[in-house]
Amino acid sequence: MIVVNINNSVLLRPEHLDASKLSQSQVLNFLDVLSGFVEPIEIFYLWRPQLKDIKDDMVLEVAVNGQADVIVTFNTKDFKPSIHKFNLELMLPNQFLKEIQNGNT
């Protein structure tokens, strides 16, 4: 399982829209399509606090409770302090896409 850290408010920042060359409606459409493929994870155990940001803790909890192998995020520096405790790997989105292209996921 792979956990992708997606935050609408972050994805819709002007600098991210410029970098992606996508409009706000295209990003929201992508998220709508993506939501059809996600698997809800029930949280059985809270692991807080592990990280500085409570929102990052929530992502980490989903990864641990969902028995993920990888967290895909641009925010790798904030996850690094605790990621090894849970035997998780961190990947930047471009690394993840390369892994998919190479058939390694």
C-alpha positions, 0 to 999 in steps of 0.5 A, spaced: 500 500 500 502 507 498 499 513 502 499 519 498 499 526 502 494 530 498 492 536 501 487 541 497 489 547 500 496 545 498 495 543 491 491 549 489 496 554 491 498 559 485 505 556 485 503 549 485 498 551 479 503 554 475 508 549 476 503 543 474 500 548 468 494 545 471 487 549 472 484 549 479 478 545 476 483 540 472 486 539 479 479 538 483 477 533 477 484 529 478 482 529 485 475 527 484 477 521 479 483 519 484 477 518 490 474 513 486 481 509 487 482 510 494 481 505 500 479 508 506 483 506 512 480 505 519 484 508 525 485 502 530 491 506 534 493 513 534 500 514 534 500 521 536 505 525 537 510 523 532 511 529 528 511 537 529 505 538 525 498 534 527 496 534 520 503 530 518 501 525 524 494 524 521 498 522 514 503 517 518 497 514 522 493 512 516 500 509 513 501 505 519 494 503 520 493 501 513 500 497 513 503 502 507 510 501 505 511 508 502 508 515 503 509 519 497 509 527 499 513 533 497 514 534 505 519 529 506 523 533 511 518 533 516 516 526 516 524 523 516 524 524 524 519 518 525 519 514 518 524 509 520 520 507 527 515 504 522 519 501 517 516 506 511 519 509 505 519 516 503 518 518 496 517 524 492 512 524 487 517 524 481 521 518 484 514 515 485 512 516 478 519 513 475 518 507 480 511 506 476 514 507 469 519 502 471 514 497 474 517 497 481 511 498 485 
